[in-house]
Amino acid sequence: MIGVLPMKRLIVIVDDDRAVGDALQRMLQTHGFATAVFASAEQFLSRAQAHRTSCLILDVRMPGMTGLALHDHLLGTGFRIPTILITACPTRSEERRAIAGGVASYLAKPLGEELLLDTIRGVLEDGGEADGGASLPRPGRHIEDLV
C-alpha cells in the first residue's frame, strides 16, 4: 500500500447531505488530501472547480442535477475527472449505466473508510480507472460513524 498522496490532489465532494459531506471532508483531510465540499452539482459548476479537481465523489441522488448527470455534463464539456458515485440505494441498472458512462467506481453507503480510501488511491494512481463495481457495506468504520 502506498502512503499519503500529495496535498495538491484536490478531492471534491458533492453531496446535498451536509453531515455526509463534512464527515467525508474531515476523514480525507486527516489522510492528507486537499478537499472541497459542495452541496449541489450546480454549486460545484458555478465555482469553476473542474480544472483543479483530481477526483470527484458524487452523491447519486441530489435535488436538481444528479451525480451521474454532473459526471455526464463534465464529460460533454471535455473534463474527464475520475469519479466515484456514492448512493444509499444502489441498483444494478444504475451501476451498469454509471460504469458504461465512464464512472470509476459506484459505492453503496454507508461507506467504509478503508474502502473509500483504497478506491480514491486506486483512481488517482490509475488515472481514473478502477474496478467500477458496486461495493456493499462491510464491517468496520463507516463514514456515518464520524457524523
GUVO-852096 format. One record per residue (C-alpha): x, y negated, z; residue number from 1; residue in three letters. Coordinates in steps of 0.25 Angstrom, whole numbers, plus 5000, padded with zeros to 4 digits. Layout:
! GUVO-852096
((X; Y; Z); NUM; "ALA") ...
This chain:
! GUVO-852096
((5000; 5000; 5000); 1; "MET") ((5005; 4986; 4997); 2; "ILE") ((5006; 4975; 5006); 3; "GLY") ((4998; 4962; 5006); 4; "VAL") ((4997; 4955; 4993); 5; "LEU") ((5001; 4940; 4992); 6; "PRO") ((4992; 4929; 4997); 7; "MET") ((4992; 4923; 4983); 8; "LYS") ((4982; 4934; 4978); 9; "ARG") ((4968; 4928; 4981); 10; "LEU") ((4957; 4937; 4984); 11; "ILE") ((4943; 4931; 4982); 12; "VAL") ((4931; 4936; 4990); 13; "ILE") ((4917; 4932; 4984); 14; "VAL") ((4906; 4937; 4994); 15; "ASP") ((4893; 4930; 4998); 16; "ASP") ((4894; 4936; 5012); 17; "ASP") ((4904; 4927; 5019); 18; "ARG") ((4907; 4936; 5030); 19; "ALA") ((4912; 4947; 5020); 20; "VAL") ((4920; 4936; 5012); 21; "GLY") ((4926; 4931; 5025); 22; "ASP") ((4929; 4945; 5030); 23; "ALA") ((4936; 4949; 5017); 24; "LEU") ((4944; 4936; 5017); 25; "GLN") ((4949; 4938; 5031); 26; "ARG") ((4953; 4952; 5028); 27; "MET") ((4960; 4949; 5015); 28; "LEU") ((4967; 4937; 5021); 29; "GLN") ((4972; 4946; 5033); 30; "THR") ((4978; 4955; 5022); 31; "HIS") ((4986; 4943; 5015); 32; "GLY") ((4976; 4940; 5004); 33; "PHE") ((4972; 4926; 5000); 34; "ALA") ((4957; 4925; 4999); 35; "THR") ((4945; 4916; 4995); 36; "ALA") ((4931; 4919; 4998); 37; "VAL") ((4919; 4914; 4990); 38; "PHE") ((4904; 4916; 4994); 39; "ALA") ((4900; 4918; 4979); 40; "SER") ((4905; 4920; 4965); 41; "ALA") ((4900; 4906; 4961); 42; "GLU") ((4909; 4900; 4973); 43; "GLN") ((4921; 4908; 4968); 44; "PHE") ((4919; 4903; 4954); 45; "LEU") ((4917; 4889; 4958); 46; "SER") ((4930; 4889; 4965); 47; "ARG") ((4938; 4893; 4953); 48; "ALA") ((4946; 4904; 4960); 49; "GLN") ((4946; 4915; 4950); 50; "ALA") ((4960; 4911; 4945); 51; "HIS") ((4966; 4913; 4959); 52; "ARG") ((4959; 4926; 4962); 53; "THR") ((4967; 4939; 4963); 54; "SER") ((4955; 4947; 4967); 55; "CYS") ((4940; 4945; 4969); 56; "LEU") ((4932; 4952; 4980); 57; "ILE") ((4917; 4950; 4976); 58; "LEU") ((4904; 4954; 4983); 59; "ASP") ((4895; 4961; 4972); 60; "VAL") ((4882; 4955; 4977); 61; "ARG") ((4882; 4940; 4979); 62; "MET") ((4872; 4929; 4976); 63; "PRO") ((4874; 4923; 4963); 64; "GLY") ((4885; 4929; 4955); 65; "MET") ((4889; 4943; 4960); 66; "THR") ((4903; 4948; 4962); 67; "GLY") ((4902; 4956; 4949); 68; "LEU") ((4897; 4944; 4941); 69; "ALA") ((4908; 4936; 4946); 70; "LEU") ((4918; 4947; 4942); 71; "HIS") ((4912; 4947; 4928); 72; "ASP") ((4912; 4932; 4927); 73; "HIS") ((4926; 4931; 4931); 74; "LEU") ((4930; 4942; 4920); 75; "LEU") ((4922; 4934; 4910); 76; "GLY") ((4930; 4921; 4913); 77; "THR") ((4943; 4928; 4912); 78; "GLY") ((4946; 4931; 4927); 79; "PHE") ((4950; 4946; 4929); 80; "ARG") ((4951; 4946; 4944); 81; "ILE") ((4952; 4959; 4952); 82; "PRO") ((4938; 4960; 4958); 83; "THR") ((4933; 4969; 4970); 84; "ILE") ((4918; 4969; 4971); 85; "LEU") ((4912; 4972; 4985); 86; "ILE") ((4898; 4976; 4988); 87; "THR") ((4889; 4980; 4999); 88; "ALA") ((4880; 4988; 4989); 89; "CYS") ((4889; 4996; 4980); 90; "PRO") ((4883; 5003; 4968); 91; "THR") ((4890; 5012; 4957); 92; "ARG") ((4884; 5004; 4946); 93; "SER") ((4889; 4991; 4951); 94; "GLU") ((4902; 4997; 4954); 95; "GLU") ((4903; 5002; 4939); 96; "ARG") ((4899; 4989; 4934); 97; "ARG") ((4909; 4982; 4942); 98; "ALA") ((4921; 4991; 4939); 99; "ILE") ((4917; 4991; 4924); 100; "ALA") ((4917; 4976; 4925); 101; "GLY") ((4932; 4975; 4930); 102; "GLY") ((4930; 4974; 4945); 103; "VAL") ((4942; 4981; 4952); 104; "ALA") ((4934; 4987; 4964); 105; "SER") ((4920; 4988; 4969); 106; "TYR") ((4919; 4990; 4984); 107; "LEU") ((4908; 4992; 4994); 108; "ALA") ((4906; 4985; 5007); 109; "LYS") ((4910; 4986; 5018); 110; "PRO") ((4924; 4984; 5012); 111; "LEU") ((4935; 4992; 5019); 112; "GLY") ((4947; 4983; 5022); 113; "GLU") ((4957; 4992; 5016); 114; "GLU") ((4949; 4996; 5004); 115; "LEU") ((4947; 4981; 5001); 116; "LEU") ((4962; 4978; 5003); 117; "LEU") ((4966; 4990; 4995); 118; "ASP") ((4956; 4986; 4984); 119; "THR") ((4961; 4972; 4983); 120; "ILE") ((4976; 4976; 4983); 121; "ARG") ((4973; 4986; 4972); 122; "GLY") ((4966; 4976; 4963); 123; "VAL") ((4977; 4966; 4965); 124; "LEU") ((4988; 4976; 4962); 125; "GLU") ((4981; 4982; 4950); 126; "ASP") ((4977; 4968; 4944); 127; "GLY") ((4963; 4971; 4947); 128; "GLY") ((4961; 4986; 4944); 129; "GLU") ((4956; 4994; 4956); 130; "ALA") ((4949; 5007; 4957); 131; "ASP") ((4936; 5000; 4956); 132; "GLY") ((4928; 5010; 4964); 133; "GLY") ((4918; 5007; 4974); 134; "ALA") ((4922; 5010; 4988); 135; "SER") ((4913; 5014; 4999); 136; "LEU") ((4915; 5008; 5013); 137; "PRO") ((4926; 5016; 5020); 138; "ARG") ((4928; 5017; 5035); 139; "PRO") ((4937; 5007; 5041); 140; "GLY") ((4938; 4992; 5042); 141; "ARG") ((4927; 4985; 5033); 142; "HIS") ((4927; 4970; 5029); 143; "ILE") ((4913; 4969; 5037); 144; "GLU") ((4921; 4973; 5050); 145; "ASP") ((4928; 4960; 5048); 146; "LEU") ((4916; 4951; 5047); 147; "VAL") 
